[in-house]
Amino acid sequence: MKKGTGCILQSSTTKKGGIHPMETLLSYRSFSEKIKEFYEFFPERLEEGIRMTVEKSIHEALKKESDILVDAERYERCVRRKAVRNGHYPRRLISKYGLLKIWVPRIRSGKVKLRTFSRYRRYSGEIAEMVRGLFFAGVSTRRMGIVLEHILGKTVSAQTVSRTAQKLDHEVRLFHQRALGEDYQYLFLDGIVQSEQVVGGTQRGPVLVAHGITYDGRREVIDYMKAGSESEAAWGSFLEDLYRRGLTGEKLRMIVADGASGLWSALERTYPRVPRQLCWAHKIRNVQEKLPKTAWDTCLADAKKIYQQSTRKKATERYFTWSKKWKRKYPKAVRCLAKDIDRLLVHYSMPAGHRKATRTSNPIERLFVEVRRRTKIMGSFTNARSIDRVTFGVFWIINRMWEGTRLEHFTQNY
């Protein structure tokens, strides 16, 4: 490398010692023009040419930045000098253009630092985004290295993938802290159990989730929280956080939830004026536990006809008919449904077009299918942050998918 030259890229030379025509071509004009002209001259070596062009552009940017930071020519003695050039150090940067070999200027001063190329940088922003996207898509840390190796031609270690994933923590915090409005007409609440590694084994605990449907028909995972249990205190903390951030419930038509006593107590305290619907799917499973398998096709199927009625009056009549028919043979099953029948019929006070979708918490259960699919290959999480990060990744993908869609029947009040 010639002393005092601005470009750090080693010149490719021909066997006779002259400058390679590729190097001459890449020494002028804009980046896009370089690529275009290179393709015209060397179409069979386009990939190599693009990589060289990117390398050269990075070197030019690094030189310009270092000149600005030093504020003096080489070997120039002057008052305005801010730092001293101290050679270069090699770095390899994995990018979407392949493996780039970069010579980074070293500046001897603690007051100025290069911003174009950070000291420990190994991957371009595009690759970091690629890792992030694969992580959100559910690709495991181990498999991600294999996928990226096929794309980039370079192995990406599991540690690098893990470090990139850890940078999501900032996005996770922003998601949990963002302001919420009063745009929601329905709120669905439920929890999914996850396993976390602890000293001596694993510990299972719920992730509490809130899913909403807005007045313009948009679905949204509003928030979630890792908790130690589904107690009143845990649900209360989660709901109060939603309340403080703007979801006060003034415009909520109804809240749909399972039969967990802790959740219902917390709802009574935080949203006492909002009607609450007990999930029919959860209740039917409770009734099923009180029945022999032979009665599922008769007694259980008969019970399902209650919520299939068109009005609350007809549903109530169907309930009494069912109760009278089965209370002698299966008294426990009948009592299980009877104690909650009023909470099960709240959805009939909603617009007719909304009732089918709001009589159960199935919308949130479908979210859990995606969470389980993503976490099944992991077995158990290393810590609570890992649970938070992966759960955020799954819900972020789902919210992005829902951004451009609307449930038209939720925009009508019929």
C-alpha positions as CSV (number, residue, x, y, z in Angstrom):
1,M,0.0,0.0,0.0
2,K,1.4,3.3,-1.0
3,K,2.3,5.8,1.8
4,G,0.1,8.9,1.8
5,T,-2.6,7.6,-0.5
6,G,-6.2,8.3,0.4
7,C,-7.7,5.0,-0.8
8,I,-6.9,2.1,1.4
9,L,-8.2,-0.6,-1.0
10,Q,-5.3,-2.6,-2.4
11,S,-5.1,-2.1,-6.2
12,S,-5.6,-5.2,-8.3
13,T,-2.7,-5.4,-10.8
14,T,-2.2,-7.4,-14.0
15,K,0.7,-9.8,-14.4
16,K,2.7,-7.1,-16.1
17,G,2.4,-4.8,-13.0
18,G,-0.1,-2.4,-14.6
19,I,-3.4,-1.2,-13.0
20,H,-6.2,-3.7,-13.5
21,P,-8.9,-2.2,-15.8
22,M,-11.5,-3.0,-13.1
23,E,-9.8,-0.7,-10.7
24,T,-9.6,2.1,-13.2
25,L,-13.3,1.8,-14.0
26,L,-14.3,1.9,-10.3
27,S,-12.3,5.1,-9.6
28,Y,-14.8,7.6,-10.8
29,R,-18.5,8.6,-11.1
30,S,-21.4,7.8,-8.7
31,F,-22.0,4.4,-7.2
32,S,-24.9,3.6,-9.5
33,E,-23.0,4.6,-12.6
34,K,-20.1,2.4,-11.5
35,I,-22.4,-0.6,-11.3
36,K,-24.0,0.1,-14.6
37,E,-20.8,0.6,-16.5
38,F,-19.2,-2.4,-14.8
39,Y,-22.0,-4.6,-16.0
40,E,-21.5,-3.3,-19.6
41,F,-17.8,-4.2,-19.5
42,F,-17.7,-7.2,-17.3
43,P,-21.2,-8.8,-17.2
44,E,-19.8,-12.2,-16.2
45,R,-18.1,-10.7,-13.1
46,L,-20.9,-8.5,-11.9
47,E,-21.0,-9.9,-8.3
48,E,-17.3,-9.3,-7.9
49,G,-17.6,-5.8,-9.3
50,I,-20.5,-4.9,-7.0
51,R,-18.5,-6.1,-4.0
52,M,-15.4,-4.0,-5.1
53,T,-17.6,-1.0,-5.7
54,V,-19.1,-1.2,-2.2
55,E,-15.7,-1.7,-0.7
56,K,-14.3,1.3,-2.5
57,S,-17.3,3.5,-1.6
58,I,-16.9,2.5,2.1
59,H,-13.2,3.3,1.9
60,E,-13.8,6.7,0.4
61,A,-16.4,7.5,3.1
62,L,-14.0,6.4,5.8
63,K,-11.2,8.6,4.4
64,K,-13.4,11.7,4.1
65,E,-14.6,11.2,7.7
66,S,-11.1,10.7,9.1
67,D,-9.9,13.8,7.2
68,I,-12.7,15.9,8.8
69,L,-12.0,14.5,12.2
70,V,-8.2,15.1,12.0
71,D,-8.7,18.5,10.3
72,A,-5.2,18.6,8.8
73,E,-3.2,17.1,5.9
74,R,-0.8,14.3,6.4
75,Y,2.4,15.4,8.3
76,E,1.0,19.0,8.5
77,R,1.8,20.8,11.7
78,C,-0.9,23.3,12.6
79,V,-3.0,24.6,15.4
80,R,-6.3,23.4,14.1
81,R,-5.2,19.7,14.1
82,K,-7.6,17.7,16.3
83,A,-6.0,14.2,16.1
84,V,-3.2,12.1,14.5
85,R,-3.6,9.4,11.9
86,N,-2.2,6.1,13.1
87,G,-2.4,3.7,10.1
88,H,-5.3,1.3,9.5
89,Y,-6.6,-1.9,10.9
90,P,-8.4,-4.7,8.9
91,R,-12.1,-5.6,9.4
92,R,-14.4,-8.0,7.6
93,L,-18.0,-6.9,7.1
94,I,-20.7,-9.4,6.1
95,S,-23.2,-7.7,3.9
96,K,-25.9,-8.5,1.4
97,Y,-23.1,-8.0,-1.3
98,G,-21.0,-10.7,0.3
99,L,-17.9,-10.6,2.5
100,L,-16.3,-7.1,2.4
101,K,-12.7,-6.6,3.3
102,I,-12.4,-3.1,4.9
103,W,-9.3,-1.2,6.0
104,V,-10.5,1.2,8.8
105,P,-8.4,4.3,9.5
106,R,-7.0,4.4,13.0
107,I,-7.1,7.8,14.7
108,R,-4.9,8.3,17.8
109,S,-7.1,10.5,20.0
110,G,-9.7,9.8,22.7
111,K,-11.8,12.7,21.6
112,V,-12.8,11.7,18.1
113,K,-14.3,8.5,16.8
114,L,-15.4,7.2,13.4
115,R,-19.1,6.9,12.9
116,T,-19.1,5.4,9.4
117,F,-17.7,2.1,10.8
118,S,-18.0,1.3,14.5
119,R,-15.1,-0.4,16.2
120,Y,-16.6,-3.8,16.7
121,R,-19.0,-3.9,13.8
122,R,-19.0,-7.2,11.8
123,Y,-22.4,-7.1,10.0
124,S,-24.1,-4.5,7.9
125,G,-27.5,-3.0,8.9
126,E,-29.2,-5.1,6.2
127,I,-27.8,-8.3,7.8
128,A,-29.0,-7.2,11.2
129,E,-32.4,-6.6,9.8
130,M,-32.3,-10.0,8.1
131,V,-31.5,-11.7,11.4
132,R,-34.3,-9.7,13.1
133,G,-36.8,-10.7,10.4
134,L,-35.8,-14.4,10.6
135,F,-36.1,-14.3,14.4
136,F,-39.6,-12.8,14.1
137,A,-40.5,-15.4,11.6
138,G,-39.8,-18.2,14.1
139,V,-36.5,-19.5,12.8
140,S,-34.5,-20.9,15.8
141,T,-31.1,-19.4,16.7
142,R,-29.3,-22.6,15.6
143,R,-31.1,-22.9,12.3
144,M,-30.7,-19.2,11.5
145,G,-26.9,-19.7,11.1
146,I,-27.5,-22.3,8.5
147,V,-30.1,-20.2,6.6
148,L,-27.8,-17.1,6.6
149,E,-24.9,-19.3,5.4
150,H,-26.8,-20.2,2.3
151,I,-27.8,-16.6,1.7
152,L,-24.5,-14.9,2.5
153,G,-21.9,-17.7,1.9
154,K,-20.6,-17.0,5.4
155,T,-21.4,-18.7,8.7
156,V,-23.1,-16.5,11.3
157,S,-22.6,-17.9,14.8
158,A,-25.4,-18.6,17.3
159,Q,-23.8,-16.0,19.6
160,T,-24.1,-13.3,16.9
161,V,-27.7,-14.1,16.3
162,S,-28.4,-14.1,20.0
163,R,-26.7,-10.7,20.5
164,T,-28.7,-9.2,17.6
165,A,-31.9,-10.6,19.1
166,Q,-31.0,-8.9,22.4
167,K,-31.0,-5.6,20.7
168,L,-34.8,-6.1,20.4
169,D,-35.1,-5.3,24.1
170,H,-35.4,-1.6,23.3
171,E,-38.3,-2.2,20.9
172,V,-40.0,-4.4,23.5
173,R,-39.8,-1.6,26.1
174,L,-41.3,0.9,23.6
175,F,-44.1,-1.6,22.9
176,H,-44.9,-2.0,26.6
177,Q,-44.8,1.8,27.2
178,R,-46.6,3.1,24.2
179,A,-49.8,5.2,24.8
180,L,-53.1,3.4,24.3
181,G,-56.3,5.1,23.2
182,E,-60.1,4.5,23.5
183,D,-60.5,3.0,20.0
184,Y,-61.3,-0.5,21.2
185,Q,-64.8,-1.8,21.3
186,Y,-64.0,-5.3,22.5
187,L,-61.2,-6.6,24.7
188,F,-60.2,-10.3,24.9
189,L,-58.1,-11.5,27.9
190,D,-56.4,-14.8,28.4
191,G,-53.1,-16.3,29.4
192,I,-50.7,-18.8,27.9
193,V,-48.3,-20.9,30.0
194,Q,-44.6,-20.8,29.2
195,S,-41.6,-22.6,30.8
196,E,-38.6,-20.8,32.2
197,Q,-35.3,-22.3,33.2
198,V,-34.5,-21.8,36.9
199,V,-32.0,-23.3,39.4
200,G,-32.8,-26.9,39.7
201,G,-35.0,-27.3,36.7
202,T,-37.8,-25.4,35.0
203,Q,-40.7,-23.3,36.2
204,R,-44.0,-22.8,34.4
205,G,-45.9,-19.5,34.5
206,P,-48.4,-17.6,32.4
207,V,-48.0,-14.8,30.0
208,L,-51.1,-12.6,30.3
209,V,-52.4,-11.2,26.9
210,A,-54.8,-8.5,25.9
211,H,-56.3,-8.6,22.4
212,G,-58.6,-5.9,21.0
213,I,-60.9,-5.1,18.2
214,T,-61.3,-1.4,17.3
215,Y,-64.3,0.4,16.0
216,D,-63.0,0.4,12.5
217,G,-62.7,-3.4,12.6
218,R,-58.9,-3.7,13.2
219,R,-57.5,-6.5,15.3
220,E,-54.6,-5.8,17.5
221,V,-52.5,-7.5,20.2
222,I,-52.6,-4.7,22.7
223,D,-50.0,-5.9,25.2
224,Y,-48.8,-8.9,27.2
225,M,-47.0,-9.5,30.5
226,K,-45.0,-12.4,32.0
227,A,-46.5,-13.2,35.4
228,G,-46.0,-15.7,38.2
229,S,-49.6,-16.8,38.3
230,E,-53.1,-15.8,37.1
231,S,-53.9,-14.3,40.5
232,E,-56.0,-11.2,41.1
233,A,-52.8,-9.3,41.9
234,A,-51.1,-10.3,38.6
235,W,-54.1,-9.6,36.5
236,G,-54.8,-6.4,38.4
237,S,-51.2,-5.1,37.7
238,F,-51.6,-5.9,34.0
239,L,-55.0,-4.2,33.7
240,E,-54.0,-1.2,35.7
241,D,-51.1,-0.6,33.4
242,L,-53.4,-0.7,30.4
243,Y,-55.7,1.8,32.2
244,R,-52.8,4.2,33.0
245,R,-51.7,4.2,29.4
246,G,-55.1,5.3,28.1
247,L,-57.4,2.2,27.9
248,T,-59.8,3.4,30.5
249,G,-62.7,1.4,29.1
250,E,-65.0,4.4,28.5
251,K,-65.8,3.2,25.0
252,L,-65.5,-0.6,25.6
253,R,-68.6,-2.4,24.7
254,M,-67.6,-5.7,26.3
255,I,-64.7,-7.7,27.8
256,V,-64.4,-11.4,27.0
257,A,-62.5,-13.7,29.4
258,D,-62.2,-17.2,30.7
259,G,-63.5,-18.2,34.1
260,A,-60.4,-17.5,36.2
261,S,-61.5,-16.0,39.5
262,G,-58.4,-13.8,39.8
263,L,-59.1,-12.2,36.4
264,W,-62.8,-11.5,37.2
265,S,-61.9,-10.0,40.5
266,A,-59.3,-7.7,38.8
267,L,-61.9,-6.7,36.1
268,E,-64.4,-5.8,38.8
269,R,-61.8,-3.5,40.3
270,T,-60.4,-1.9,37.1
271,Y,-63.3,-2.0,34.7
272,P,-66.4,-2.3,36.9
273,R,-68.8,-0.6,34.4
274,V,-67.8,-2.7,31.3
275,P,-70.1,-5.7,30.6
276,R,-68.1,-9.0,30.9
277,Q,-68.8,-12.1,28.8
278,L,-67.6,-15.5,30.0
279,C,-66.0,-17.5,27.2
280,W,-68.3,-20.3,26.0
281,A,-65.4,-22.4,24.8
282,H,-63.9,-22.5,28.3
283,K,-67.2,-23.3,29.9
284,I,-68.0,-26.1,27.5
285,R,-64.6,-27.7,28.4
286,N,-65.5,-27.4,32.1
287,V,-68.9,-29.1,31.5
288,Q,-67.2,-31.8,29.4
289,E,-65.0,-32.7,32.4
290,K,-68.2,-33.5,34.3
291,L,-69.5,-35.9,31.7
292,P,-68.5,-39.4,30.6
293,K,-67.2,-39.6,27.1
294,T,-70.3,-41.4,25.9
295,A,-72.4,-38.3,26.7
296,W,-70.3,-35.9,24.6
297,D,-72.3,-36.5,21.5
298,T,-75.6,-36.0,23.3
299,C,-75.6,-33.9,26.4
300,L,-72.6,-31.7,25.4
301,A,-73.9,-31.2,21.8
302,D,-77.3,-30.3,23.3
303,A,-75.6,-27.7,25.5
304,K,-73.9,-26.0,22.5
305,K,-77.3,-25.3,21.0
306,I,-77.9,-22.7,23.8
307,Y,-75.5,-20.1,22.4
308,Q,-76.5,-20.9,18.8
309,Q,-79.9,-19.3,19.3
310,S,-80.7,-15.9,17.6
311,T,-81.9,-14.1,20.7
312,R,-81.3,-14.1,24.5
313,K,-84.9,-15.1,25.1
314,K,-84.5,-18.2,22.9
315,A,-81.1,-19.0,24.4
316,T,-82.6,-18.9,27.9
317,E,-85.5,-21.2,26.9
318,R,-83.0,-23.6,25.3
319,Y,-81.0,-23.6,28.5
320,F,-84.0,-24.5,30.7
321,T,-84.9,-27.3,28.3
322,W,-81.4,-28.7,28.4
323,S,-81.2,-28.4,32.2
324,K,-84.5,-30.2,32.8
325,K,-83.5,-32.9,30.4
326,W,-80.1,-33.7,31.9
327,K,-80.0,-32.7,35.6
328,R,-81.0,-36.1,36.9
329,K,-78.5,-38.0,34.9
330,Y,-75.6,-35.6,35.0
331,P,-76.2,-33.2,37.9
332,K,-72.6,-32.0,38.2
333,A,-72.5,-30.9,34.5
334,V,-75.8,-29.1,34.8
335,R,-74.7,-27.3,38.0
336,C,-71.4,-26.3,36.3
337,L,-73.3,-24.5,33.5
338,A,-76.1,-23.2,35.7
339,K,-73.9,-21.2,38.0
340,D,-72.5,-19.1,35.1
341,I,-75.5,-18.9,32.7
342,D,-76.0,-15.2,33.2
343,R,-72.4,-14.4,32.4
344,L,-72.6,-16.6,29.4
345,L,-75.5,-14.7,27.8
346,V,-74.0,-11.2,28.0
347,H,-73.0,-11.2,24.3
348,Y,-76.7,-11.1,23.3
349,S,-76.8,-7.4,24.3
350,M,-74.2,-6.7,21.5
351,P,-75.1,-6.0,17.8
352,A,-76.2,-9.3,16.2
353,G,-73.4,-9.2,13.7
354,H,-70.8,-9.2,16.5
355,R,-72.2,-12.0,18.7
356,K,-70.6,-15.0,17.1
357,A,-67.1,-13.6,17.3
358,T,-67.5,-12.3,20.9
359,R,-69.1,-15.2,22.7
360,T,-65.7,-16.9,23.1
361,S,-62.1,-15.9,23.5
362,N,-61.2,-17.9,20.4
363,P,-59.5,-14.8,18.7
364,I,-56.9,-14.8,21.4
365,E,-56.6,-18.6,21.5
366,R,-55.6,-18.5,17.8
367,L,-52.7,-16.1,18.7
368,F,-51.5,-18.7,21.2
369,V,-51.3,-21.3,18.4
370,E,-48.6,-19.1,16.8
371,V,-46.8,-18.6,20.1
372,R,-46.7,-22.3,20.8
373,R,-45.5,-23.0,17.2
374,R,-42.6,-20.6,17.7
375,T,-41.7,-21.8,21.2
376,K,-42.2,-25.5,20.8
377,I,-38.7,-26.0,19.3
378,M,-37.1,-24.0,22.2
379,G,-38.4,-26.3,25.0
380,S,-38.0,-23.7,27.8
381,F,-36.7,-20.1,27.9
382,T,-33.4,-19.2,29.6
383,N,-34.9,-16.2,31.4
384,A,-37.9,-13.8,31.5
385,R,-36.3,-11.5,29.0
386,S,-36.1,-14.3,26.5
387,I,-39.8,-15.0,27.0
388,D,-40.6,-11.3,26.5
389,R,-38.5,-11.0,23.4
390,V,-39.8,-14.1,21.6
391,T,-43.5,-13.3,22.5
392,F,-43.0,-9.8,21.2
393,G,-41.6,-11.2,18.0
394,V,-44.6,-13.4,17.4
395,F,-47.1,-10.6,18.2
396,W,-45.2,-8.0,16.2
397,I,-45.5,-10.3,13.1
398,I,-49.2,-10.8,13.7
399,N,-49.9,-7.1,14.2
400,R,-48.1,-6.3,11.0
401,M,-50.2,-8.9,9.1
402,W,-53.3,-7.3,10.5
403,E,-52.4,-3.7,9.7
404,G,-54.1,-3.6,6.3
405,T,-57.1,-5.8,7.1
406,R,-60.5,-4.9,8.5
407,L,-63.3,-7.1,9.9
408,E,-66.2,-5.5,8.1
409,H,-68.9,-6.9,10.4
410,F,-67.4,-5.1,13.3
411,T,-67.8,-1.7,11.6
412,Q,-71.6,-2.2,11.4
413,N,-74.0,-1.8,14.4
414,Y,-76.7,-4.2,13.2
